């Protein structure tokens, strides 16, 4: 029998979040782990996501809408 169930890994123990049905206590099973969480992507992971046109538009908005910082004021 093969089935897929969601589980939570906590303190070194996998805890099923779905029913295991008729699986008997002390049954031996084979576990395959597939992480479902999306890893955090740093800024470098965003490179290439925007089209050139979108990147140009974003640069234009930043240049026109945000205040410029004068290094001499710091």
N, C-alpha and C positions, 0 to 999 in steps of 0.2 A: 504494500500500500504506500502511495506517495501523496503527500499533501503539503501545501504551503500555508504557514501561519505567521502572523506578525508576532514579534517578541520584543521585549525590552531587556537590554543588557544593563545590569546594575549590580555593583559590588561583586563582580566576577561571576554572576549567575544570569543565565538567560531565563526570562520569565515570559511564558506565552501570554499573548493578549487575546488570542482566539482559542476557542475550545479545541482540545485534542481528541474530542469524540470518545471513541471506545478504546483508546490506548490504555493498556493495563499498566498498573504500577510496576516499576522496576523493569519495564520493557527497554531493550537496547534499541537505539535509533541512530541514524546517521544524520548529522546536521550540516547544512551548507549555509554559510552566513553571507548575506548580501546587504550591505549598508544602504539604507534608503534615505539617509540625510544627505543633503547637498552641502559639500564643503564650502566654507566661506571663500570667496574669490577676492583676492587683493586687487589693488588698482591695476597692477600689471596684467591681471587676467581679463581686464576690460578692453585691452588694446585690440583693435580690429573688429569690435562688435558693431560700431557705428559705420554707416556708409560715409564716404568722403563728403557728400552733400550734408548729411546730418551733423558731422563733426564741424564743418564750416559754419553751419547755422548756430551750433552751440557756442563756438568761439565768438561769433558776432554778438550773440546775446550777452555773453559774459563781458565782452569789451564795452558794450553800450549800457548795460544795466547795473553793473557792479562798480563800486567806488574804487578808484586806484589808490594804493597805499604808497605814501612817500617814505622811502627808506630813511630820509633825513629826520623824520619825525620820531623815529624809534630811538 
